[in-house]
Amino acid sequence: MNHRDDCVCLVVGGEPGDALLLCGMAWITYHLPSSRWPDGRRGYLDGIVTDVPARGRGHARRIVDALVGRLRTAGIHYVQLHASTAGRPVYEAAGFVTSRYPSMDLITDPPAG
């Protein structure tokens, strides 16, 4: 396990010579404060990927629970993520619900030069 104050990455497997079975990361994001979230901080889960042969063993749920636990310890009680179809059941089992704000993306060209 490796972490910074605002980011943590967890890995299952990945020892020298072992296959990387699963990884996931969480970080703290900063937003405008609101009455419900006065410090404006939120957690975000990303990169939760399970190798196909390792699926169905509960690894993803353990990673999600550990990442949410780390965020809670940091005082973060609002956690967001973008779920794939395959990952949705894991997140729902961990208590995540569909947000009222779907994601939108913008990708721009890098500056010339």
Secondary structure, DSSP 8 states (H G I E B T S, - for coil): -EE-SSEEEEEEE-STTS-EEEEEEEEEEE----SSSTT-EEEEEEEEEE-GGGTTSSHHHHHHHHHHHHHHHTT---EE----TTTHHHHHHTT----SS------------
